[in-house]
């Protein structure tokens, strides 16, 4: 492993270690927490955030609290039959997560008015981690639908919104794939 790869891997673990500081099950009174425990703990809290489950957001990093709120609003939109809003909000939450991940891992600041899209962000993250998830094709399909909702006022029905749920769950949980691949490829 070269020093550039090692630096990126350390940033990935650092990113999630900072999030894990607010997760009570990982607080071991100062003892060293393994990368697997960090991933598991972050995965558990992130599943709650994705699902919009009521949690105490005051201890979460601001971007995680925002993702929680966006996903809670997405679930409300779905429950109210506003399926187009549901897809827009799920996409927005994923964008917030990956923009934060991108900025921390690659040390590149991006603003929401920058012309970089979610596909480009994920592609660059995966190139830097030397990982190929294969999600970009499907992401592009949902990006097109999201753009049609925003720009052409496309109305999405419940069936299409139901189709979106597994994709966005997979997209949000892609970081788990990154960790598993990093561990496997670097013997961690």
Secondary structure, DSSP 8 states (H G I E B T S, - for coil): --HHHHHHHHHHHHHHHHHHTT-GGG--TT----HHHHHHHHHHHHHHHHHT-----TTS-HHHHHHHHHHHHHHHHHHTT-HHHHHHHHHHHHHHHHHHHHHHHH-----TTSS--HHHHHHHHHHHHT---S-HHHHHHHHHHHHHHHHH-----HHHHHHHHHHHHHHHTHHHHHHHHHHHHHT-
